[in-house]
Amino acid sequence: MTIFHHPRFSKSFIRLPENIKQKAEKRVAVFRKNQFDRILKTHKLHGKLQMFWSFSVDAKYRIIFEFDGPDVIFLDIGDHGLYK
């Protein structure tokens, strides 16, 4: 699996506090091994985002992504405001 970063994800990631960036990198390492590891709380989104998935960085921050065949595209990272 290859993980690609959408420009929006890259822009959002740069703006995160340093401690959240570090947590995100650790969760991405877990994601690379198993996209559905229980610690990630990976879930399918609903409504206007029903084509996408999300996993938890911590209690507040999420990464929204989509599967593209064998690959994954990280679309955005942020708090629950992402879902609006």
C-alpha positions in Angstrom: 0.0 0.0 0.0 1.2 3.5 -0.9 -0.2 6.5 1.0 -0.6 9.7 -1.0 -1.2 13.1 0.5 -3.8 15.4 -1.0 -2.5 19.0 -1.1 -5.2 19.9 1.5 -3.9 17.3 3.9 -0.4 18.6 3.5 -1.5 22.2 4.2 -3.6 21.2 7.2 -0.8 19.0 8.6 1.7 21.9 8.5 -0.6 24.0 10.6 -1.0 21.5 13.4 0.6 21.9 16.8 3.9 20.0 17.0 2.6 17.5 19.5 -0.4 16.6 17.3 2.0 16.1 14.3 4.0 13.6 16.4 0.8 11.7 17.4 -0.3 11.7 13.8 2.9 10.2 12.6 2.7 7.4 15.2 -0.9 6.6 14.2 0.1 6.6 10.5 2.7 4.0 11.4 0.0 1.9 12.9 -2.2 2.5 9.9 0.5 1.3 7.5 0.6 -2.1 9.4 -3.2 -2.5 9.8 -5.7 0.1 8.5 -8.3 -1.3 10.9 -6.3 -1.6 14.1 -8.6 -1.0 17.1 -6.5 1.9 18.4 -7.3 3.9 15.2 -11.1 3.5 15.4 -11.3 3.5 11.6 -14.8 4.0 10.4 -16.8 4.8 7.2 -18.2 8.3 7.1 -21.8 9.2 6.4 -23.8 11.9 4.6 -21.9 14.1 2.2 -18.7 12.3 3.1 -20.0 8.8 2.6 -17.3 7.9 0.1 -14.6 8.5 2.7 -13.1 6.9 5.8 -11.7 8.4 9.0 -9.3 7.3 11.8 -8.4 8.9 15.1 -5.2 10.6 15.9 -6.4 11.3 19.4 -9.7 12.2 21.1 -10.0 15.4 19.0 -8.1 15.0 15.7 -8.9 12.8 12.8 -7.5 11.9 9.4 -10.0 11.6 6.5 -8.9 9.3 3.7 -10.1 7.2 0.8 -9.1 3.9 -0.6 -7.9 4.0 -4.2 -7.4 0.4 -5.2 -4.5 -0.9 -3.2 -3.5 2.6 -2.2 -4.8 5.3 0.2 -5.1 9.0 -0.2 -5.1 11.1 3.0 -7.5 14.0 2.2 -7.4 16.1 5.3 -6.5 16.2 9.0 -8.1 18.2 11.8 -10.7 18.3 14.5 -14.4 17.4 14.1 -14.8 20.5 12.0 -13.6 18.4 9.1 -16.9 16.8 8.9 -18.8 20.0 8.1 
